[in-house]
Amino acid sequence: MSYLRELENGTDFLTTVSRNYKNHHGIDALIALPQCYWDYADWLEQRGDIRFDEWVAHCSQNPHEDWSLSHLLMYWLWVDMSIRHRQGLPTPTSMPPETHLLATIAVNDG
């Protein structure tokens, strides 16, 4: 996770953008993600694959260690990108996710 935190501050293509979503208590939560992750989340929603507001509520109800809600959501978007790339599913780009370690991600490949 520290790698993702470093990336957020390191390069121009990862400009951070914030959006408000309701957490599982119905309280506004400011979610800050690199623009490329918002683009991916928007693409998933347009396809009908996810409802990002449900991801926000789920992740706020199920925190992980000391990770912020934004970093937890960024991690799960990265995992989703990696799994899609690994399984040959549709993706918005043919480029694999940054630093994908597909062999280490446990998925139900059948």
N, C-alpha and C positions, 0 to 999 in steps of 0.2 A: 504494500500500500504506500510505503514511503516513496516508491518510484513514481506513482501517480501524482503524489503531492509535489514532487520535484518537477514533473512535466508541466503541471499547471502554471508554474512560475517561470518556465524556461524558454519557451519558443513562441514566436508570433502566431503560428497557425493554431495555437491553443488559447486564443483570447477568451477570457472568462466572461460569461454572460449570466445574469441572475434573473430568475423568474419566481413568482409567488405561487405556491401550491398549498392546499390544506393538508395538515398532518392528520394522524388518526384521531386526534381530539377535535378536529375541525378548526384548528388555529392556523393562521397563515405561517408558512415556513418559507424562508428565502432559500431557494436552491441555486447554487452557483456551480455551473459546469462549463467546461471549455465548449466553444461554439460547435466544434465537430461532434461532440456528444449530443448537443441539442439537435443538430441536424439528423443524427441517427435516431434519436427518440422520436422526432417529428416524422421521419420516414416510417418507423414502425407503427406509429399511430395512424398515419394515412393509409397504410395497408390493412389496418384493423387487427394487427398482431398483438398490440398492447394498449392499455389505457395508462398513461404515465401517472395520472393522478392516483390510480390504485397502487402503482409501484411506490409512490411517495408515502401513501398511508401505510402500506405494508412495511416498508423499511423503517418508518418512524416508530412503528409498533414493535419492531424486531431489531433493535440496535445491535451493533457488533463492536465489542471492546470500546475503544476510544475514538472510533471513526465518526466523523461528522456525517450527517444525513446526505450532504452533497457528495462526499467521497464514497459513501456506500452505494449510492445510486450510480455514480460513475463506474465503480467496480462492476456492478451487475450489468450495465450496458456494455462494458468491455467484454465480460464473459459471454453475453449474448452474441456480440459480434464475432468472437472467437469460435463459438460453437457453430454459428451459421457458416462461417468460412470453412471450418473443418468438415462439416457435413455437406458442403456444396449447395446450401440453401441460398435463396435470393439475398443479395446484399446490395446496398446502394453504390458500392464500388468494388472492383475486383481486387483491390489492395488488401492484404491481410491486416488485422489490427496491429497497432504498434506493440512490439515485444510479445506477440502472442506465443504462448507456450502450450500449444494445442495438445501435446502428449500428456500434459499434467492435469488437464481439465477432465474431471470425471463426467461423462455424459451417458445417457441411456441410448447407446447406438443399436440396441436390439439384439 
